[in-house]
Amino acid sequence: MTTFVELLVNGISIGAVYALIALGFVIIFKATEVVNFAHASLLLAGGYLVARLWPLVGFWAALLIGVAAAALVAAAIEFLVIRRANVASHSVLAIVTIGVDIVITTELTRQIGTDVLAMGDPWGSQVVQFGGVTLAETRIVALVTAAALITAFLLAFKYTGWGVAMRAAAEDAETAALMGVRLGRVSMSAWAVAGGLAAVAALFLCVFPTPGLDRSTSLVALKAFPAAILGGLDSTTGALVGGLIIGVTESMMSGYQNDMAFLGRGIGDVAPFLVMLVILLIRPAGLFGTKELARV
């Protein structure tokens, strides 16, 4: 029972971090209807800056710089690439983001090389015990931070002028523009918010119990993509639920993989994609996604 509780809490914690990444996919899709495959490179860029800067300016200053830089890079991608691309198809724009991801990730992996970079976080390898359950302090901080950021975003999305503008643009961009909503500003801000969330997620993906940031860190964003898909690419609530489902599933499958040896080693890495396939077979639009209706 103790093992189950530890795996469950760890799964919820890492799922909350996945939800931050998935929320970035959803925000950009709602604002621009583009699936941003460059999100992994934004995560790696933010984490890389934090890892390089904390010995020079301290952890908290490095974190702020990393988040701001990732937001600026994301906004620059929207302004210089997505907005300037002379194509009407959102599928083509999604392919363009793949190219952007390759360029940024290739340069960052060249800079990182074979190093494993410490994030300089103040929690280190400290653990907290509740009864017989032992949890890494970083997991608890990750859960609290992710919950706070997601709550803040959802409140802003519902009650602020920026949120109203984004919801209007997502509902009907042409009508929103006629009503005075600046679609370019909404789109750029959506990309910037997604980039900032990715940088925060990078921090908690690279602290204890993981050894640090390396050139494969960006691949972790691929696990958050199923979370966005199964929750529904146009649903902010779906990103949260999808992240938690993926996190708990991965944690449980990895923790009990010795009892499921018949499924093969590394089942925890495959489980998120298996869950996504099962959900999509039942609900093609995702758990909370909007079904597209067409009159024939």
C-alpha positions in Angstrom: 0.0 0.0 0.0 2.9 2.4 0.8 4.4 1.8 -2.6 1.0 2.4 -4.3 0.6 5.8 -2.4 4.1 6.9 -3.3 3.6 6.0 -7.0 0.2 7.7 -7.0 1.5 11.0 -5.5 4.6 11.0 -7.7 2.3 10.3 -10.7 0.1 13.2 -9.8 3.1 15.5 -9.3 4.7 14.6 -12.7 1.3 14.7 -14.3 0.8 18.3 -13.1 4.1 19.2 -14.8 2.9 17.4 -18.0 -0.3 19.4 -17.7 1.8 22.6 -17.8 3.4 21.5 -21.1 0.0 20.2 -22.5 -1.6 23.6 -21.6 1.0 25.2 -23.8 -0.1 23.1 -26.7 -3.7 23.9 -26.0 -3.2 27.7 -25.6 -1.4 28.0 -28.9 -3.9 25.8 -30.7 -6.9 27.8 -29.4 -5.3 31.1 -30.4 -3.9 30.1 -33.8 -5.3 26.6 -34.6 -1.7 25.5 -35.1 -0.2 22.4 -33.4 3.1 23.7 -32.1 5.7 20.9 -32.5 8.4 23.4 -31.5 7.2 23.3 -28.0 9.9 20.8 -27.0 12.6 23.2 -28.1 11.1 26.0 -26.0 11.2 23.7 -23.0 14.8 22.8 -23.6 15.8 26.5 -24.2 14.3 27.6 -20.9 15.8 24.8 -19.0 19.2 25.3 -20.6 19.3 29.0 -19.6 18.4 28.3 -16.0 21.1 25.6 -15.8 23.8 27.9 -17.3 22.9 31.1 -15.4 22.2 29.9 -11.8 26.0 29.7 -10.9 26.3 33.4 -12.1 23.2 35.1 -10.8 21.6 32.7 -8.4 18.7 30.2 -8.9 15.7 32.5 -8.6 17.1 35.1 -11.0 18.1 32.4 -13.4 14.6 30.9 -13.3 13.1 34.3 -14.0 15.5 34.9 -16.9 14.9 31.4 -18.3 11.1 31.8 -18.2 11.3 35.3 -19.8 13.7 34.1 -22.5 11.5 31.1 -23.4 8.5 33.4 -23.6 10.5 35.8 -25.9 11.7 33.0 -28.1 8.1 31.7 -28.4 6.8 35.2 -29.3 9.6 35.6 -31.8 8.6 32.3 -33.5 5.0 33.5 -33.8 6.0 36.9 -35.1 8.9 36.0 -37.4 7.8 32.6 -38.7 4.1 31.8 -38.1 2.7 35.2 -38.9 5.0 35.7 -41.9 4.4 32.3 -43.4 2.4 32.8 -46.6 0.3 29.7 -46.3 -3.3 29.2 -45.4 -3.2 25.6 -44.2 -2.7 25.1 -40.5 -1.3 21.7 -41.3 1.5 23.3 -43.3 2.2 25.7 -40.3 2.4 22.7 -38.0 5.1 21.2 -40.3 6.9 24.6 -40.2 7.1 24.3 -36.4 8.8 20.9 -36.8 11.5 22.7 -38.8 11.8 25.4 -36.2 12.1 22.7 -33.5 14.8 20.9 -35.4 16.9 24.1 -35.8 16.6 25.2 -32.1 17.0 21.7 -30.6 20.0 20.9 -32.8 21.9 24.1 -31.7 21.0 23.5 -28.0 22.1 19.9 -28.1 25.3 21.0 -29.7 25.9 23.4 -26.8 25.0 20.8 -24.2 27.0 18.0 -25.7 27.4 15.1 -23.4 27.0 17.2 -20.2 24.3 16.7 -17.6 23.6 20.2 -16.3 22.4 20.8 -12.7 19.5 23.2 -12.2 20.8 24.7 -8.9 17.4 24.3 -7.2 17.3 25.0 -3.5 15.4 21.7 -2.7 18.2 19.3 -3.8 17.7 15.7 -2.8 15.7 16.4 0.3 12.8 14.1 1.0 9.7 14.4 3.1 8.1 11.5 5.0 4.4 11.2 5.8 3.9 8.1 7.9 5.6 5.4 5.9 5.4 7.3 2.6 8.6 8.9 1.4 8.4 11.7 -1.2 11.0 13.9 -2.9 10.5 17.5 -1.8 10.9 18.6 -5.5 7.8 16.5 -6.3 5.7 18.4 -3.8 7.0 21.8 -4.9 6.3 20.8 -8.5 2.7 19.8 -7.7 2.1 23.1 -5.7 3.7 25.3 -8.4 1.9 23.6 -11.3 -1.4 23.8 -9.5 -0.9 27.5 -8.7 0.1 28.4 -12.3 -2.7 26.4 -13.9 -5.3 28.0 -11.5 -3.9 31.5 -12.3 -4.1 30.8 -16.0 -7.7 29.5 -15.8 -8.8 32.5 -13.7 -7.1 34.9 -16.2 -8.6 33.1 -19.1 -12.1 33.5 -17.7 -12.1 36.9 -16.0 -9.5 39.1 -17.7 -9.7 41.1 -20.9 -6.9 39.1 -22.3 -8.8 35.9 -21.6 -12.0 37.2 -23.1 -10.0 38.3 -26.3 -8.5 34.8 -26.5 -11.8 33.1 -26.1 -13.4 35.3 -28.7 -10.6 34.7 -31.1 -10.8 30.9 -30.6 -14.6 31.0 -31.1 -14.7 33.1 -34.2 -11.6 34.9 -35.3 -13.2 37.0 -38.0 -16.0 38.3 -35.8 -13.5 39.0 -33.0 -11.4 41.0 -35.4 -14.4 43.0 -36.5 -15.2 43.7 -32.8 -11.8 45.2 -32.3 -9.8 42.2 -31.0 -6.2 42.4 -32.1 -5.6 38.9 -33.3 -1.9 39.3 -33.8 -1.5 40.5 -30.2 -3.6 37.6 -28.9 -1.6 35.1 -30.9 1.8 36.4 -29.8 0.7 36.5 -26.1 -0.5 32.9 -26.3 2.8 31.8 -27.7 4.7 33.7 -25.0 2.6 32.2 -22.2 3.1 28.7 -23.6 6.9 29.3 -23.7 7.0 30.5 -20.1 5.0 27.5 -18.9 7.4 25.2 -20.8 10.4 26.7 -19.1 8.9 26.2 -15.6 8.1 22.6 -16.6 11.7 22.1 -17.7 12.9 22.9 -14.3 10.8 20.3 -12.5 11.6 17.7 -15.2 15.3 18.1 -14.5 15.5 18.2 -10.7 15.8 15.4 -8.2 15.3 12.4 -8.7 16.5 13.0 -12.3 20.2 13.8 -12.6 19.7 17.1 -14.5 19.2 18.6 -17.9 20.8 16.8 -20.9 20.2 16.9 -24.6 17.4 14.3 -24.4 15.3 16.5 -22.1 13.2 17.9 -24.9 11.9 14.4 -25.7 10.0 14.5 -22.4 7.7 17.0 -24.1 6.5 14.2 -26.4 4.9 12.6 -23.3 2.9 15.7 -22.7 1.6 15.7 -26.3 -0.6 12.6 -25.6 -1.9 14.5 -22.6 -3.1 17.4 -24.8 -4.5 15.1 -27.4 -6.5 12.8 -25.1 -7.8 15.7 -23.2 -8.8 17.6 -26.3 -6.5 20.1 -28.1 -9.0 22.9 -27.7 -9.8 22.3 -24.0 -7.8 23.9 -21.2 -9.5 21.6 -18.7 -8.6 18.6 -20.9 -4.9 19.6 -20.7 -5.1 19.3 -16.9 -7.0 16.0 -16.8 -4.9 14.6 -19.6 -1.6 15.5 -17.9 -2.8 13.8 -14.6 -3.9 10.7 -16.5 -0.6 10.4 -18.3 1.5 11.1 -15.2 -0.3 8.6 -13.0 -0.3 5.9 -15.8 3.4 6.3 -16.4 4.2 6.2 -12.7 2.1 3.1 -12.0 3.3 1.2 -15.1 7.0 2.0 -14.3 6.6 1.2 -10.6 4.9 -2.2 -11.2 6.7 -3.2 -14.4 8.4 -6.1 -12.6 5.0 -7.5 -12.0 4.1 -7.0 -15.6 7.2 -8.5 -17.2 5.1 -10.1 -19.9 4.5 -6.6 -21.3 8.3 -6.1 -21.7 10.7 -3.6 -20.2 10.1 0.2 -20.5 6.4 -0.2 -20.5 6.1 3.1 -18.6 7.6 5.0 -21.5 5.1 3.5 -23.9 2.0 3.7 -21.7 1.2 7.4 -22.4 0.9 6.7 -26.1 -1.2 3.5 -25.5 -3.6 5.5 -23.3 -3.9 8.1 -26.0 -4.7 5.5 -28.7 -7.3 3.9 -26.5 -9.0 7.2 -25.7 -9.0 8.4 -29.3 -10.6 5.1 -30.4 -13.5 5.8 -28.1 -13.6 9.6 -28.3 -11.7 10.9 -31.5 -12.0 14.5 -30.3 -10.5 13.7 -26.9 -12.2 13.6 -23.5 -13.1 17.3 -23.5 -12.5 18.2 -27.1 -15.1 19.9 -29.3 -16.6 17.7 -32.0 -16.6 19.3 -35.4 -20.0 19.2 -37.0 -20.5 19.5 -40.8 -23.8 19.9 -42.6 -24.0 17.7 -45.7 
